[in-house]
Amino acid sequence: MIQSSCFIRSALAAFISLLTFSATAQDYFQQEVNYEIRVQLNDRNHTLSGFEKIEYTNNSPDELEFIYFHIWPNAYRNNQTTLAREQFRDKGRHHLFKNQSQQGLIDSLNFKVNGRKVSWEYHPEHIDICKVQLNQPLESGETITITTPFRVKIPLGVTSRLGHIGQSYKITQWYPKPAVYDHRGWHPMPYRDMGEFYSEFGSFDVSITLPENYVVAASGQLQTQSELQWLNKRAVESEGRFSFDRSDMSIPASSGKNKTISYTLENAHDFAWFADKRYHVMKDSVKLPNSGRHVTTWAYFTNDQAELWRNATNYINDAITYYSRWYGDYGYDNCSAILGAAGSRGNGMEYPTITAIGHTQQPKMLEQVIMHEVGHNWFYGMLGFNERRYPYLDEGINTFSEIRYIQDKYAGNNKLHQMLGIDEGLAGVLGADHVNYRYLHAISYLMLARQNVDQQTNLTSSEFNLANYAGITYSKTGLAFLHLMNYLGEDQFNTIMQEFFREWKFKHPYPSDLEKAFRTHTDKNLDWFFDGLMSTTGKIDYKMKKVKGTRLRVKNKGDIKAPLQITGFSNGEKTFSRWYKGFKGKQWLELPNAEADRYIIDPDKKMLELYRHNNTIRSKGIFRKAEPLKLQFFGLLNNPSFTQIHYLPSFGWNYYDNTMLGGLFYDAPFPPDRFDYYLAPMYSLGNKNLAGLGEVAWNMYPDKIFQQIQLRLTGRQFGYTEASNDLYNRIGTEAVFTFKKPDPRRKVINEIRYSATRATDINDILTGKDEPGHQYYHELTLLHDKMNRSINPYKLKAGMELSKKFIKTSLEAHYKISYYQTEGLNIRLFGGTFLHKEENIPSSYAFHLSGGSGLYDYTFENTFLGRFEDPGKDINNQFLSQQFYPDNGGFALYSPLGVTNDWLLSLNLSTSLPILRDIPIQLYGNAGAFGESIPVGADIANTDWAVETGVKFSFLSFLDIYFPVIASPNLEKTSNLVNERYGEKIRFHLKFDLFKPSEMYKRISL
């Protein structure tokens, strides 16, 4: 009955699929858009003057009353465009188009249809889209002729794909182009940098006029014989050159004589061209594996990367060969790659038959970029997916093909460090000698997925944040297709893709069409792939439980019932490898009769597995699930084949311990794991005792209200005098609840933190007690942090702290008014008050106007080179006493003024100087008011408020040095009681807190 039921369900599904396929085939239509474009380049004012004639055929069943046009050069016109707002959000590039040279635009439009003028209007929200009203409806099956002149101001090429660097031109998305109209309606879309395109197929006849000494590389087939002969001659010259002068990047003067060259292209949906007077040319051809047809291949490059580009046509040829063999023959007569100008944006970008490539440093990385972009002639060019709506289809499938290309071509030589040109010895030190090229994409995905900040695969370009656009659209999708191919088998996968390519070549398939191709040609259940990996953030994570005879107990800890591969080994030799259907929960799997003493889930990395440290089990012995222990010197990457302990020699220094020597033992940071630790035990050569610090953290990812819950245990111990038994220590426990972001694109951290700390009593130390006791502190903190956002970042932190001696609360706010990119006015506001305190509470617990020194760090949280050096008293160690942390009042000038057990309010301002952008200098000013404070021992006019100004130098984001300039009389006078000489008033902030591993992950995931 079960078999019959399965048969009935399968037959019914096949019948429904057939009906759906027939309906889709009948509903499908595709508009045809044929272009004639005449354009002239003015390289003195960087403009194009053009005229466009379009034959538009309405193959839809609908009557059209208007046509949307993309006029994408207008995306560079002002700071209100979608492109500008995207740059503001992701890169902090506000004021982007206030610089006139960076502006671009398209104007002089005058649309006519069949020779009659028509009205048109800009889109109400997007100036780079317009709507052309037809004088009479365009009926199904009819063709109209649309004409318009146009002028393009070419922007400086530092923003996105269209642009110029001097007189080197990338002319892309440059002409008025009708939007796609398909069975889902119109698809008008503003230009975006993160997110690509969707355009109608047709033909192109393009003529370009420009000074005759320009070398032009363009989409399509060059028709001008004199130009072709000239390029052939340059190719022979380039082939015969032994060397190129890398330092000679001067641009020749433009010829006073113009030339006009023409190109044609069939079955394409875009046309791009590039012009540079310095281009060298290489030419070759490749024979297609199926039809035997020959394709001419071209490479265009300048002196600075000429040596790397000598083999560029070989890379193009190999890409065409591999893709044609896997999916179907290349559909055009030419294929070109050009080197984009140094400093320009939009390199590594594909267009029909031509691709722009950025500067690289290694031959194999140049090959990787060229083959990836050439591959887009299939997944974007001939298969015209809607890249904006479904970016994973073109980028993800192409990334899969990129991984496949590297694995096939360099089967025994595809280690990641070899591809990157990293020495094998250095790769071993970094812990990267064991990973293949595929791992580059694995870590891109795992950095997000393991922290539950990944987004689902089938989102639009505009819904992704930057990290997920790379980690999901490219890497996860590429690895998911690799999992699918390995499960189905390469032959069957190729057959399905080739059939899909034949059916949809030069058309616009949707995800459902790709899914139908796979489901039609296999009886295997593919829900795990299409309904799981392609549609959700679900994870694949299998775990070995136990082995008994010829049965293996496996648990699915993930969300997706993906097929899994089990491989058996005997004495290190592979004895079998088998795929099993996916399942939920736990399941016994029947093993082959082959002899095996160890079983591993996916040892060859064919699956999209989340965690691999739980993928091994042995049939005998103790610790059957543990991998062999390995001590790894240094290393940044985890190797799941071992239980690794990474180590480094460590050393430290402070005034009391003097030089400290020891070791650093840690868990490799990439990819992030649930369990993190670092331990740095050291021996103090000064007081002859143990010192050091460490942290252990357990990370949980509930994926509901909280994105992460972290439980953390920290500790440290160091000396506080030169005596061997004078040690302070602290043990802290902390629970950090990080809320899930409602919108992954928002660069925000919302947290609740609770900490409990046991620390040596600082007052016992300061009063000279022989055996200091300990105090306990509890703190609750609420954090709203948007400091990582690009424009006007801010942070709010509210906290309450209590011990048996006091209860106090504080509020801290940061805000930055951005001037230009990273420069701006920094504003900090701090307010704190005691809610309860013991009588005569020690001043070490007080709020302090001057930034914090070791004398006020009663929880021993911060790191000081000289923790208890008292400014003005410890003359021999004056320099050490000048270290501080800009907390509490944040004043840089040290003074006993404003040390209060009452309340404190402070405003801190600092600003960069736009005219000195390359010099790390800021002006600062601070103002503070406070309640009853500790007596200062001086006759001053007021004890209620103070102000100061000064200059701050920053170095490598790690060190700030504060130079006071002006202070209010009360602050100046009380400061002089401590330090009379100016040099002693200079203070510095060493930002040891930047290197907390638990905090670094959060910033990366943003």
Summary of the structure (lengths in Angstrom):
residues: 1006
radius of gyration: 33.3
end to end distance: 53.0
largest distance: 100.3
contacts: 3402
relative contact order: 0.05
helix: 25%
strand: 37%
